[in-house]
Amino acid sequence: MKKYMYVVDYWVPFPASEYGGLITLIAENDTEALELLSNEESLQYYNEYGHLIMEKIVTATKLELANDYESGIIEAFCT
């Protein structure tokens, strides 16, 4: 089963907000990436701006991994 490392540049532009961040995670596909991010407590603005995340997941940098790693968030820097 292929897995990918996602580098998601998540930014909510002004005037809606100025929140955002850079999130690195491992997932099998875009749907799993969204599930991981929607359950992540550290993404404190998800409830207000979560509808913008899927677009960022689809356009994220995705790197295919050679080995099987556990899906999950590796690092999340959010402002």
N, C-alpha and C positions, 0 to 999 in steps of 0.2 A: 504494500500500500504506500503510495507516494505521499510525502508530506512536504510542506513548504514553510520557509521562514518568511514572514510578512514584515515589512517595515512600513507602518501606517503613519502618514503625516496627517494628523487630525487637527483641524483648525476651524473654528467657528468665526467667520469674518464679522467685522464691525458693519452695521450697527446692531446686529443681533447679539453679539457678545465679542469678547476678545479672548476666549478660552481655547485651549488647544494643547497639543503636545505631540510627542513622537512615541509610538508604541511598537514594540517588537514582540512578535508571537510566532508560535508554531501551530499550524493547522493543516488539515487535509484539503480544505477548500474554503471558498468565501463564506459559505453558510456556517461552517464550524467556527471560522474566525469571528463572525458576527455574534454567535452564541457565546463565545469566550468573552468578548468585549461587553456584551449586554449583562453578563453576570459578574463583572469585575467591579468590586467596591471602590477601587482606587480611581475609577473614572467618575468622579463626583458630579459631573455635569451631564451624564448620560441621559437622565430622565428628561431634561429640557432640550437637549440637542442631539439625542441618540439617532434621530431620523437622518442625520447627516453622515453617520459613520459608514453605512453600507457603500455609499459612493466612494469614500476614501479607501475602503477595503478593496473594491474592484480596481481602483487605479494605483494601489500600493505596489511597491517593489516586492516581487515574489521570487525567492530563490529556492530551487528544488534541492532537497536534502538527500545526501547519498545514503545516510543511515536512518534507521527508524528511531525517532525521538518521541517522547510523550508530548501530546498537544498541551499548549498552555501559554500564558503570557510570560515572556522572558524579562522584559523591562518596560515600564511605562513612566514617561516623564510628562506630567500634565500640569498646566498652569491654571 
